[in-house]
């Protein structure tokens, strides 16, 4: 193999790896405060979309800011994650560190809640990251 072909192959593999891993956001992405939700839907609709066709759901939701509404299934003390109720695959909402404490003060199992989050996609669970109240206040 020539040097040019090796370099081309290496660049191709790096690009492929970047596409496979993107888009990814941290659990504490401050862009969420200024971002407008591109879609509004229920936790059930989001979960059902991933259950029906994960690839199509990724194309529609992954990397986007979504506003979701649903019932809190579990609040774990000391954890900034809300596990939403009644869906399969389960939806995990990771709260932004700047607002997690305030949201967790009032979040209770069975409570209806609306959050604005980045959708990370499906990895056994549907992961939502940097979740905040829809008004985006800190």
Secondary structure, 3 states (H helix, E strand, C coil): CCHHHHHHHHHHHHHHHHHHHCCCCCCCCHHHHCCCCCEEEEHHHHHHHHHHCHHHHHHHHCCCEEEEEEEEEEECCCCCEEEECCCCCCEEEEECCCCHHHHHHHCCCCCEEEEEEEEEEECCCEEEEEEECCCCCC
